[in-house]
C-alpha cells in the first residue's frame, strides 16, 4: 500500500506539471527578420510618459469644482494632440503592462513561474531597437528592458527599491524624483560634448516611469485625495519637462510625446484582474507625426498597439515579437507613409507566423501535420503582391485595409500553432486520469480478496460495475481540469 501511495503521488505530480507544459508555454519565437518603413520618419526623438496605475476616468473627469484634474494634458487634448482610451489585458500588473506598451506583445504566460515580475524568455522591444534610450523611474520596470541587451545604448536611472514604500507619507516624491533627474540630465548635457551629441541623434527614446499614482492608489485608494492630487503633480511635471525639451531642442518640431498608463486600479486599491477600472487606461499623444486634436475611438485600441506607433514615429524596426496593430488614425503624415507603415506592420507579424509554422512543422511528423489553411503560402504572396500593387497605384486606403486583413489572419495563425498540440495533450491527461482511476479501483477491489474468492459470476460483474462507477465519478473532475485550464 505504501508503494501504491508513492506511485499515486508521483502520477499526480506529473498531472500537475502537465498544466504548465500545456498551458504555460511561451508564445514568443525568435529568428525573424526586422521590418521597418522605408520612408523618413516624422520624429527624431520620442518621449514616453507612463503614469503607473492611472485610471482613464480619473484623468479625463473634471474635479468637484468643474476644473480639469490635469490642465496641461487637457490643453493638449483640446488643442495639440489626439487622445483615446487604451485597453490593457490581464494580468493588469506593471511588468506585463509595460511589456505590452514597449515590446508590443501581451502577457507571456510562462512568466507565471516568476510571479509576473520577470519574463523568463528574451524579447525585442522599442528600447532595444532605438539608437539610444534613457529611462528614469522604478528599478523593477527599467531593468527588464535592459536585461540581456548587448551594446551600450540603454541608460537607466533609478531610485532605491526601498523608496517604494506604500506607507510613506508623501509618495509623490517618486514622481518628482524622476522629473528633477531628467532636468538635471539635460542641464548636464549642455556642458558635456559627448552626451550632447548623443541626445541630438535620431531614433532616440526618453522613458519616464512615474510610480507615485500607483503607490498612492494602493495606500489610499483611487478615490482618495492623495491619488487625485498626485495626478496634478504628474501633470505639472510633464508640463515642465515638455517646456524644457522644446527649449533644449530649439522648438524643432521633431519630438513626439506619448502619455499613457500600464493599468488602472479598482476602487479598493487593487489591480491584476479584468475589471474595467483596471483595464481602461488613458492615452494622449502629440508632437511630431501626430494628428491634432481628435478623439480616436472608431477602432479598438489596445496597449500593445502603442509599440508599433512609437516605432513608426521615429523610424526604427517594429519590435520583433510585437503583435500590436498600428493605429494609423493617430498619424499626421502622408497616405503613402501610412500605407507603407501598415505594410511593414503586416510583414513583421507575418514573419512571426512563418517562424512559428516552421517550428511546429519540424516538431511534427509530416503525416500528422495540419497547416493553418486560412493563410497558405500562396495566399500570403497574393495579399502581399496585391497590397504592394495598391500602394503603387496610390490606392492607399485599400492597401491599409488589405494589410489589416493579413495581420488578423497571421495573428489567428500564431494562435493556431501555439495551441496546436493543446487538445491532443489535454486528451492524454484526461485519459491518464481515467486510466489511473481504473487501475486504482481495480487494485482496491483485488486487494479485498474476500470479495473475489468463491463468488458467483454475477457478483464479479457487480464488482466491475462498481469500478466503472468510481471511474464515472472521477471523469467529471478530469474533464473539468481539461476545460478550465
Beta strands, then each sheet from edge to edge (+ up, - down):
strand 1: 45-51
strand 2: 81-87
strand 3: 132-137
strand 4: 154-158
strand 5: 204-210
strand 6: 255-260
strand 7: 280-287
strand 8: 294-295
sheet 1: 4+ 3+ 5+ 1+ 6+ 7- 2+ 8+
end
